[in-house]
Amino acid sequence: MYLEQPQFVAVFFYFLIKHMSSNIATEGVYAIGIDLGGTGTKFGIVDNVGNVLFSGEISTKKHAQINTFIDELYDQLIILINNAGGIDKIKGIGVGAPNGNFYNGNIEYAPNLPWKGIIPLAELVANKFKLPVTLTNDANAAAIGEMMYGAAKGMKDFIMITLGTGVGSGIVANGQLIYGHDGFAGELGHTIVIPDGRMHAGTGKRGSLESYASATGVRLTAIELIEQSKEDSLLKSVDKNSLDSKVVYDAAIKGDKLALEIFEFTGKILGLALANAVMFSSPEAIILFGGLTKAGDLILKPTRKYMEENLIQVFQNKVKILVSHLKESDAAILGASALVWEQKN
């Protein structure tokens, strides 16, 4: 519609003021991001464009009781908060945690944390800090962070896969993270890829993706193939207790056939799982994050190959496989802090 000059000027200033007000609302206001892991907990203070201004880390596993953990977290974070200008500068706290439930703020039956059962973590942290707290699964937090700051910026449909000690995932469809009716949607790591396959120590289930495509899974594959193979391999001279995905990678880049076979097998399993994920959610991209992505094409090439082979034609050659753009040392903190900016109030 054509606007007369006075009308145009009025509309122009309306949007200008609206834009300025939005910026003023977040200028000088920060979010706290907390990444709670089984071994350690990382935290930081983040501005609204993704700069980590202050950060720190404490041990998780040394705290047998949740209350002593909360106390130490507070003691360390309050120093950073004061460095950032005080509690009035903090909009809220976002927490990414294993088995974190977005709906009720609880950690529920996390197998790798020292506290068992249901832990009302969001409530405990909110009471201690006197700030609003949002909690979600650690992989979901990573997906939100990727959408706000990383490779998924501007995307409305993508899947985030974290390849670390375990395999986590966050699924975004139509611009919304999929939580499901109970807050636990998106556990692709626990989907079954090999019926009656390896036993998962944490869940007691057999044949899950996490049992094969995680750093732990790569180690188990290496042990199995070393025992089965009659060929010479650099890996056969490595003590079993020292064998990990990094050792396999180092051997693979030297051209070790057995190490290359391990990555090929891992990519085959991961590609199959990603094909299934694509066919139920039709994402624009799958974004991989975590230690295994450092293997580069050793893992990416077979993953792409077997994903495409297992897709029906309508999905083939449409979905990108990308590596996260987030700096690994900051990614978990950024993902958790992004939960704060996502909240409307």
PyMOL commands that set and color helices and strands:
alter all, ss='L'
color gray80, all
select helices_A, chain A and resi 5-26+66-83+87-89+121-129+138-149+188-190+210-213+215-228+234-237+240-242+245-252+257-281+291-295+297-310+313-315+328-342
alter helices_A, ss='H'
color red, helices_A
select strands_A, chain A and resi 30-36+40-46+52-59+90-97+107-108+118-119+133-137+158-163+167-173+176-177+285-289+320-323
alter strands_A, ss='S'
color yellow, strands_A
deselect
rebuild
show_as cartoon
